[in-house]
Amino acid sequence: MAAPVVESPRSGRISPQYRRSGSSKGNFEMFAWLFMRLSGVVLVVLIFVHLWTSLIAGDGIEGVDFGFVAGKWADPLWQVWDLVMLWLAMLHGTNGVRVIINDYAEKDSTRFWLKNVLYVSTVVIVVLGTLVIFTFDPCPVVNGVPHVADYCPAP
């Protein structure tokens, strides 16, 4: 028995028939959908702990300065914490913008270039952010004088 033909109430045109193909191409979108849900839950935890340690448990917004970040990033736990937060936030946001581009860009060439700009900017931000987190020197030498703080090792 053939599938029924359904008329679209908005355009008056006949909708194409729904056909399911046996290809596995659709699995990417399912995994992207699942990633958005799971990464969203993990990001909520990461961000609230980040905000709690930075603003509530500390001295508030006035306490967030170079010394605060340096002291926090002197601990490898916080480096990894911020790295995971950066990577998940960028991948989560990139996936969301990718869906928006797919939904609203009408021409294939526009969609192609918008996604390329999105992917290149994502890679640049993730690479630069990762470099900043792991190459950050919490005890810099300024004008030949070592910066001495309680989190810096003794010279």
Backbone as a printed PyTorch tensor [residue, N CA C, xyz], in Angstrom:
tensor([[[ 0.8440, -1.1730,  0.0000],
         [ 0.0000,  0.0000,  0.0000],
         [ 0.8920,  1.2400,  0.0000]],

        [[ 0.6040,  2.1930, -0.8100],
         [ 1.4010,  3.4050, -0.9440],
         [ 1.0960,  4.3560,  0.2120]],

        [[ 2.1020,  5.1700,  0.5400],
         [ 1.9180,  6.1480,  1.6080],
         [ 0.9370,  7.2090,  1.1470]],

        [[ 0.0950,  7.7130,  2.0400],
         [-0.8810,  8.7240,  1.6460],
         [-0.1880, 10.0410,  1.3110]],

        [[-0.7580, 10.7740,  0.3840],
         [-0.2490, 12.0870, -0.0010],
         [-0.9000, 13.1080,  0.9120]],

        [[-0.0660, 13.9400,  1.5360],
         [-0.5760, 14.9210,  2.4830],
         [-0.3620, 16.3050,  1.9100]],

        [[-1.3990, 17.1300,  1.9680],
         [-1.2600, 18.4990,  1.4940],
         [-0.8020, 19.3770,  2.6410]],

        [[ 0.1060, 20.2900,  2.3400],
         [ 0.5780, 21.2410,  3.3270],
         [-0.4530, 22.3480,  3.4630]],

        [[-0.9430, 22.6300,  4.6780],
         [-1.9770, 23.6540,  4.8350],
         [-1.4740, 25.0580,  4.5510]],

        [[-0.1800, 25.3060,  4.6620],
         [ 0.3330, 26.6620,  4.4630],
         [ 0.5160, 26.9990,  2.9910]],

        [[ 1.1620, 26.1400,  2.2520],
         [ 1.5000, 26.4800,  0.8760],
         [ 0.4940, 25.9590, -0.1250]],

        [[-0.2980, 24.9840,  0.2430],
         [-1.2280, 24.3920, -0.6970],
         [-0.5580, 23.3930, -1.6130]],

        [[ 0.7770, 23.2690, -1.5040],
         [ 1.4910, 22.2990, -2.3140],
         [ 1.5130, 20.9550, -1.6230]],

        [[ 1.8050, 19.9240, -2.3760],
         [ 1.8650, 18.5830, -1.8220],
         [ 3.2500, 18.3430, -1.2410]],

        [[ 3.2960, 17.8840, -0.0020],
         [ 4.5670, 17.5900,  0.6680],
         [ 5.1980, 16.3570,  0.0500]],

        [[ 6.5250, 16.2950,  0.0350],
         [ 7.1730, 15.0670, -0.4510],
         [ 6.8760, 13.9260,  0.5120]],

        [[ 6.8800, 12.7180, -0.0130],
         [ 6.6230, 11.5680,  0.8380],
         [ 7.7910, 11.3510,  1.7750]],

        [[ 7.4530, 10.8400,  2.9410],
         [ 8.4840, 10.5470,  3.9280],
         [ 9.0800,  9.1820,  3.6170]],

        [[10.3830,  9.1600,  3.4350],
         [11.0770,  7.8970,  3.1850],
         [12.2640,  7.7990,  4.1130]],

        [[12.4220,  6.6490,  4.6810],
         [13.5530,  6.4070,  5.5680],
         [14.5910,  5.6030,  4.8000]],

        [[15.8030,  6.1110,  4.7800],
         [16.8650,  5.3800,  4.0940],
         [17.6140,  4.5230,  5.1150]],

        [[18.2910,  3.5250,  4.6300],
         [19.0300,  2.6310,  5.5060],
         [20.4400,  3.1090,  5.7860]],

        [[20.7880,  4.3140,  5.3640],
         [22.1600,  4.8020,  5.5670],
         [22.3750,  5.1910,  7.0260]],

        [[23.6280,  5.2020,  7.4360],
         [23.9510,  5.5740,  8.8180],
         [24.2960,  7.0560,  8.9240]],

        [[24.0150,  7.8340,  7.8890],
         [24.3300,  9.2570,  7.8880],
         [23.5940,  9.9930,  9.0110]],

        [[22.4090,  9.5250,  9.3540],
         [21.6180, 10.1800, 10.3780],
         [22.1600, 10.0110, 11.7860]],

        [[23.1080,  9.1230, 11.9900],
         [23.6530,  8.9110, 13.3260],
         [24.4080, 10.1230, 13.8460]],

        [[25.0240, 10.8980, 12.9750],
         [25.7650, 12.0770, 13.4240],
         [24.8350, 13.0500, 14.1360]],

        [[23.6760, 13.3110, 13.5520],
         [22.7430, 14.2470, 14.1670],
         [22.2270, 13.7200, 15.4980]],

        [[22.0320, 12.4020, 15.6060],
         [21.5960, 11.8290, 16.8720],
         [22.6760, 12.0150, 17.9410]],

        [[23.9420, 11.7660, 17.5700],
         [25.0360, 11.9440, 18.5250],
         [25.2260, 13.4280, 18.8690]],

        [[25.0310, 14.3110, 17.9000],
         [25.1320, 15.7510, 18.1610],
         [24.0310, 16.1860, 19.1300]],

        [[22.8280, 15.6600, 18.9540],
         [21.7090, 15.9700, 19.8460],
         [22.0230, 15.4740, 21.2520]],

        [[22.5140, 14.2470, 21.3570],
         [22.8470, 13.6650, 22.6460],
         [23.9950, 14.4370, 23.3120]],

        [[25.0000, 14.8210, 22.5240],
         [26.1210, 15.6010, 23.0460],
         [25.6340, 16.9190, 23.6360]],

        [[24.6860, 17.5840, 22.9660],
         [24.1790, 18.8620, 23.4700],
         [23.5360, 18.6850, 24.8450]],

        [[22.7910, 17.6270, 25.0280],
         [22.1200, 17.4060, 26.3150],
         [23.1280, 17.0710, 27.4070]],

        [[24.0290, 16.1520, 27.1120],
         [25.0000, 15.7290, 28.1260],
         [25.9970, 16.8420, 28.4430]],

        [[26.5060, 17.5070, 27.4130],
         [27.4680, 18.5840, 27.6660],
         [26.8040, 19.7500, 28.3920]],

        [[25.5280, 19.9750, 28.1290],
         [24.8010, 21.0320, 28.8440],
         [24.7320, 20.7580, 30.3360]],

        [[24.4450, 19.5170, 30.7030],
         [24.3820, 19.1490, 32.1220],
         [25.7600, 19.2900, 32.7630]],

        [[26.7930, 18.7990, 32.0970],
         [28.1550, 18.8920, 32.6430],
         [28.5810, 20.3650, 32.7420]],

        [[28.2400, 21.1650, 31.7400],
         [28.5980, 22.5850, 31.7670],
         [27.9330, 23.3260, 32.9190]],

        [[26.6930, 22.9810, 33.2290],
         [26.0140, 23.6310, 34.3600],
         [26.8130, 23.3950, 35.6380]],

        [[27.2660, 22.1760, 35.8630],
         [28.0560, 21.8600, 37.0610],
         [29.3870, 22.6090, 37.0190]],

        [[30.0960, 22.5250, 35.8830],
         [31.3960, 23.1890, 35.7670],
         [31.2870, 24.6930, 35.9970]],

        [[30.2870, 25.3080, 35.4030],
         [30.1510, 26.7680, 35.4860],
         [29.7450, 27.2060, 36.8910]],

        [[28.8120, 26.4790, 37.5190],
         [28.3980, 26.8920, 38.8600],
         [29.5130, 26.7170, 39.8860]],

        [[30.3090, 25.6570, 39.7660],
         [31.4570, 25.5080, 40.6690],
         [32.4660, 26.6180, 40.3910]],

        [[32.6910, 26.9310, 39.1270],
         [33.6000, 28.0240, 38.7530],
         [33.1290, 29.3480, 39.3590]],

        [[31.8480, 29.6510, 39.2040],
         [31.3100, 30.9000, 39.7560],
         [31.3520, 30.8880, 41.2830]],

        [[31.0530, 29.7480, 41.8960],
         [31.0760, 29.6530, 43.3500],
         [32.4750, 29.9380, 43.8890]],

        [[33.4870, 29.2800, 43.3180],
         [34.8510, 29.4700, 43.8270],
         [35.3720, 30.8630, 43.5140]],

        [[34.9250, 31.4430, 42.4070],
         [35.4350, 32.7590, 42.0220],
         [34.7350, 33.9010, 42.7430]],

        [[33.4380, 33.7780, 42.9540],
         [32.6890, 34.9220, 43.4500],
         [32.1310, 34.7470, 44.8610]],

        [[31.5830, 33.5960, 45.1720],
         [30.9170, 33.4260, 46.4580],
         [31.9180, 33.0440, 47.5480]],

        [[32.7110, 31.9980, 47.2990],
         [33.6640, 31.5300, 48.3130],
         [34.8550, 32.4700, 48.4510]],

        [[35.1230, 33.2500, 47.4220],
         [36.2490, 34.1890, 47.4570],
         [35.8110, 35.5480, 47.9750]],

        [[36.4730, 36.5920, 47.4820],
         [36.1860, 37.9570, 47.9250],
         [35.2450, 38.6940, 46.9780]],

        [[34.4910, 37.9620, 46.1970],
         [33.5910, 38.6050, 45.2550],
         [34.3390, 39.0620, 44.0190]],

        [[33.7010, 39.9020, 43.2420],
         [34.2820, 40.3570, 41.9760],
         [35.5520, 41.1700, 42.2030]],

        [[35.6460, 41.8500, 43.3420],
         [36.8460, 42.6410, 43.6260],
         [38.0690, 41.7520, 43.8540]],

        [[37.8540, 40.5080, 44.2310],
         [38.9610, 39.5960, 44.5080],
         [39.4960, 38.8770, 43.2830]],

        [[38.8100, 39.0120, 42.1410],
         [39.2600, 38.3310, 40.9260],
         [40.2590, 39.2430, 40.2120]],

        [[41.5230, 38.8940, 40.3340],
         [42.5910, 39.6510, 39.6990],
         [43.6760, 38.6830, 39.2520]],

        [[44.8180, 39.2110, 38.8510],
         [45.9130, 38.3650, 38.3900],
         [46.3200, 37.3580, 39.4550]],

        [[46.4390, 37.8120, 40.6800],
         [46.8630, 36.9310, 41.7610],
         [45.8750, 35.7960, 41.9970]],

        [[44.5880, 36.1040, 41.8870],
         [43.5680, 35.0710, 42.0740],
         [43.6750, 34.0060, 40.9920]],

        [[43.7690, 34.4460, 39.7320],
         [43.8830, 33.4990, 38.6190],
         [45.1980, 32.7390, 38.7040]],

        [[46.2790, 33.4310, 39.0340],
         [47.5790, 32.7730, 39.1500],
         [47.5610, 31.7140, 40.2390]],

        [[46.9510, 32.0440, 41.3650],
         [46.8680, 31.0750, 42.4480],
         [45.9990, 29.8880, 42.0890]],

        [[44.9440, 30.1620, 41.3730],
         [44.0510, 29.0790, 40.9640],
         [44.7370, 28.1790, 39.9410]],

        [[45.3940, 28.7740, 38.9560],
         [46.0400, 27.9830, 37.9030],
         [47.3820, 27.3980, 38.3300]],

        [[47.8390, 27.6910, 39.5340],
         [49.0290, 27.0220, 40.0460],
         [48.6830, 25.5800, 40.4320]],

        [[47.3980, 25.3110, 40.5880],
         [46.9200, 23.9620, 40.9150],
         [46.4710, 23.2650, 39.6280]],

        [[47.0480, 22.0980, 39.2990],
         [46.6690, 21.4010, 38.0630],
         [45.1840, 21.0400, 37.9880]],

        [[44.5370, 20.8410, 39.1340],
         [43.1040, 20.5420, 39.1270],
         [42.3200, 21.6560, 38.4480]],

        [[42.6280, 22.9060, 38.7960],
         [41.8900, 24.0340, 38.2280],
         [42.2660, 24.2730, 36.7740]],

        [[43.4970, 23.9280, 36.3990],
         [43.8620, 24.0190, 34.9810],
         [43.0050, 23.0650, 34.1600]],

        [[42.8980, 21.8290, 34.6190],
         [42.0990, 20.8300, 33.8990],
         [40.6250, 21.2160, 33.9480]],

        [[40.1600, 21.7040, 35.0930],
         [38.7600, 22.1240, 35.2390],
         [38.4230, 23.1950, 34.2040]],

        [[39.2620, 24.2340, 34.1270],
         [39.0120, 25.3200, 33.1790],
         [39.1860, 24.8570, 31.7380]],

        [[40.1120, 23.9260, 31.5040],
         [40.2920, 23.3890, 30.1570],
         [39.0490, 22.6250, 29.7090]],

        [[38.5280, 21.7650, 30.5720],
         [37.3140, 21.0070, 30.2280],
         [36.1530, 21.9650, 30.0040]],

        [[36.0560, 22.9970, 30.8420],
         [34.9870, 23.9810, 30.6800],
         [35.1230, 24.7230, 29.3450]],

        [[36.3340, 25.1120, 28.9800],
         [36.5710, 25.7830, 27.6990],
         [36.1990, 24.8810, 26.5290]],

        [[36.7110, 23.6570, 26.5270],
         [36.4700, 22.7480, 25.4100],
         [34.9850, 22.4200, 25.2830]],

        [[34.3480, 22.0800, 26.3920],
         [32.9270, 21.7260, 26.3160],
         [32.0800, 22.9210, 25.8890]],

        [[32.3750, 24.1050, 26.4310],
         [31.5960, 25.2940, 26.0640],
         [31.7630, 25.6140, 24.5780]],

        [[32.9790, 25.5120, 24.0720],
         [33.2060, 25.8070, 22.6530],
         [32.5440, 24.7690, 21.7540]],

        [[32.6680, 23.5050, 22.0910],
         [32.0490, 22.4640, 21.2620],
         [30.5270, 22.5230, 21.3480]],

        [[30.0060, 22.7950, 22.5290],
         [28.5610, 22.9330, 22.7160],
         [28.0300, 24.1180, 21.9040]],

        [[28.6990, 25.2390, 22.0190],
         [28.2750, 26.4310, 21.2720],
         [28.4280, 26.2670, 19.7730]],

        [[29.5210, 25.6420, 19.3510],
         [29.7430, 25.4120, 17.9240],
         [28.6620, 24.5090, 17.3500]],

        [[28.3180, 23.4740, 18.0780],
         [27.2610, 22.5780, 17.6110],
         [25.9280, 23.3170, 17.5160]],

        [[25.6380, 24.1690, 18.4730],
         [24.4040, 24.9510, 18.4270],
         [24.3650, 25.9060, 17.2470]],

        [[25.4650, 26.5890, 16.9900],
         [25.5210, 27.5130, 15.8500],
         [25.4740, 26.7410, 14.5330]],

        [[26.0700, 25.5440, 14.4920],
         [25.9960, 24.7000, 13.3010],
         [24.5490, 24.3570, 12.9680]],

        [[23.7690, 24.0420, 13.9910],
         [22.3500, 23.7310, 13.7770],
         [21.6120, 24.9650, 13.2660]],

        [[21.9160, 26.1280, 13.8220],
         [21.2730, 27.3630, 13.3690],
         [21.6300, 27.6500, 11.9190]],

        [[22.9010, 27.4680, 11.5590],
         [23.3190, 27.6760, 10.1650],
         [22.5690, 26.7140,  9.2430]],

        [[22.4770, 25.4490,  9.6430],
         [21.7500, 24.4780,  8.8150],
         [20.2840, 24.8520,  8.6670]],

        [[19.6820, 25.4240,  9.7070],
         [18.2640, 25.7630,  9.6610],
         [17.9780, 27.0230,  8.8500]],

        [[18.8560, 28.0150,  8.9050],
         [18.5230, 29.3200,  8.3380],
         [19.2940, 29.7150,  7.0880]],

        [[20.4320, 29.1070,  6.8000],
         [21.1660, 29.4410,  5.5740],
         [20.5150, 28.6850,  4.4180]],

        [[19.9940, 29.4260,  3.4540],
         [19.2370, 28.7970,  2.3830],
         [20.1180, 28.2340,  1.2790]],

        [[21.1740, 28.9450,  0.9260],
         [22.0370, 28.4840, -0.1680],
         [23.1410, 27.5820,  0.3680]],

        [[23.4710, 26.5630, -0.4250],
         [24.5270, 25.6230, -0.0130],
         [25.8690, 26.3260,  0.1500]],

        [[26.1740, 27.2730, -0.7300],
         [27.4610, 27.9690, -0.6380],
         [27.5310, 28.8320,  0.6170]],

        [[26.4320, 29.4780,  0.9690],
         [26.4020, 30.2780,  2.1970],
         [26.5990, 29.3850,  3.4080]],

        [[25.9010, 28.2740,  3.4250],
         [26.0200, 27.3150,  4.5290],
         [27.4600, 26.8040,  4.6400]],

        [[28.0710, 26.4960,  3.4980],
         [29.4480, 26.0000,  3.4590],
         [30.4150, 27.0070,  4.0800]],

        [[30.3330, 28.2740,  3.6400],
         [31.2780, 29.2740,  4.1380],
         [31.0250, 29.6450,  5.5960]],

        [[29.7660, 29.7230,  5.9820],
         [29.4780, 30.0270,  7.3880],
         [30.0110, 28.9310,  8.3110]],

        [[29.8390, 27.6820,  7.9100],
         [30.3370, 26.5800,  8.7360],
         [31.8620, 26.5580,  8.7600]],

        [[32.5030, 26.8710,  7.6320],
         [33.9690, 26.9160,  7.6260],
         [34.4950, 28.0030,  8.5620]],

        [[33.8830, 29.1810,  8.5270],
         [34.2880, 30.2590,  9.4320],
         [34.0630, 29.8270, 10.8810]],

        [[32.9400, 29.1820, 11.1460],
         [32.6390, 28.6960, 12.4890],
         [33.6770, 27.6900, 12.9650]],

        [[34.0040, 26.7130, 12.1360],
         [34.9450, 25.6670, 12.5390],
         [36.3560, 26.2170, 12.7240]],

        [[36.7900, 27.1050, 11.8260],
         [38.1360, 27.6890, 11.9560],
         [38.2220, 28.5370, 13.2240]],

        [[37.2070, 29.3530, 13.4860],
         [37.2440, 30.1790, 14.6940],
         [37.1930, 29.3280, 15.9560]],

        [[36.4640, 28.2220, 15.9130],
         [36.4180, 27.3220, 17.0630],
         [37.7950, 26.7200, 17.3310]],

        [[38.4540, 26.2490, 16.2790],
         [39.7850, 25.6590, 16.4480],
         [40.7620, 26.6980, 16.9820]],

        [[40.7240, 27.9210, 16.4480],
         [41.6390, 28.9750, 16.8990],
         [41.4140, 29.2780, 18.3800]],

        [[40.1620, 29.4140, 18.7970],
         [39.8740, 29.7510, 20.1950],
         [40.2520, 28.6080, 21.1270]],

        [[39.9680, 27.3750, 20.7300],
         [40.3100, 26.2250, 21.5780],
         [41.8290, 26.0870, 21.7080]],

        [[42.5520, 26.2310, 20.6050],
         [44.0100, 26.1160, 20.6540],
         [44.6130, 27.2460, 21.4900]],

        [[44.1900, 28.4830, 21.2550],
         [44.7300, 29.6080, 22.0270],
         [44.3700, 29.5020, 23.5060]],

        [[43.1450, 29.1200, 23.8030],
         [42.7340, 28.9560, 25.1950],
         [43.5190, 27.8760, 25.8970]],

        [[43.7360, 26.7610, 25.2060],
         [44.5180, 25.6690, 25.7830],
         [45.9530, 26.1140, 26.0370]],

        [[46.5400, 26.8360, 25.0790],
         [47.8980, 27.3490, 25.2740],
         [47.9790, 28.3070, 26.4530]],

        [[47.0040, 29.1810, 26.5950],
         [47.0140, 30.1270, 27.7080],
         [46.9390, 29.3910, 29.0380]],

        [[46.0650, 28.3960, 29.1200],
         [45.9050, 27.6740, 30.3830],
         [47.1880, 26.9500, 30.7760]],

        [[47.8480, 26.3200, 29.8150],
         [49.0130, 25.4970, 30.1690],
         [50.3510, 26.2220, 30.0770]],

        [[50.4130, 27.3900, 29.4500],
         [51.6770, 28.1320, 29.4150],
         [51.6530, 29.3390, 30.3390]],

        [[50.5620, 29.5410, 31.0460],
         [50.4390, 30.6590, 31.9720],
         [51.4640, 30.5110, 33.0850]],

        [[52.2490, 31.5400, 33.2940],
         [53.2670, 31.5200, 34.3510],
         [52.7120, 32.2750, 35.5560]],

        [[52.3640, 31.5640, 36.6180],
         [51.7810, 32.2440, 37.7760],
         [52.8080, 33.0440, 38.5830]],

        [[54.0860, 32.8400, 38.2990],
         [55.1330, 33.5510, 39.0360],
         [56.0620, 34.2410, 38.0420]],

        [[55.5940, 35.2860, 37.3810],
         [56.4160, 35.9100, 36.3430],
         [57.5650, 36.7350, 36.9240]],

        [[58.5220, 36.9650, 36.0720],
         [59.6290, 37.8560, 36.4180],
         [59.3650, 39.1700, 35.6940]],

        [[59.1860, 40.2420, 36.4630],
         [58.8770, 41.5440, 35.9040],
         [60.0720, 42.4540, 36.1330]],

        [[60.6500, 42.9690, 35.0370],
         [61.8210, 43.8510, 35.0940],
         [62.9570, 43.2170, 35.8980]],

        [[63.1720, 41.9360, 35.7180],
         [64.2620, 41.2350, 36.3820],
         [63.9700, 40.8610, 37.8230]],

        [[62.8060, 41.2360, 38.3360],
         [62.4510, 40.9410, 39.7230],
         [61.3850, 39.8520, 39.7280]],

        [[61.6500, 38.7350, 40.4040],
         [60.6310, 37.6840, 40.4490],
         [59.4220, 38.1210, 41.2620]],

        [[58.2530, 37.7870, 40.7490],
         [56.9970, 38.0830, 41.4420],
         [56.8560, 37.1080, 42.5970]],

        [[56.7990, 37.6280, 43.7920],
         [56.7360, 36.7690, 44.9640],
         [55.3220, 36.8040, 45.5240]],

        [[54.7300, 35.6330, 45.5740],
         [53.4040, 35.4970, 46.1610],
         [53.3530, 34.1860, 46.9290]],

        [[52.3160, 34.0180, 47.7190],
         [52.2420, 32.8080, 48.5570],
         [52.1170, 31.5340, 47.7380]],

        [[51.6630, 31.6190, 46.5060],
         [51.5380, 30.4230, 45.6660],
         [52.8030, 30.1680, 44.8520]],

        [[53.7580, 31.0800, 44.8360],
         [55.0030, 30.9020, 44.0800],
         [56.0180, 30.1260, 44.9270]],

        [[56.7690, 29.2400, 44.2940],
         [57.8250, 28.5490, 45.0510],
         [58.9360, 29.5260, 45.4090]],

        [[59.6360, 29.2230, 46.4740],
         [60.7370, 30.1060, 46.9200],
         [61.8230, 30.1180, 45.8520]],

        [[62.4000, 31.3030, 45.5680],
         [63.4560, 31.3690, 44.5300],
         [64.7410, 30.7100, 44.9380]]])
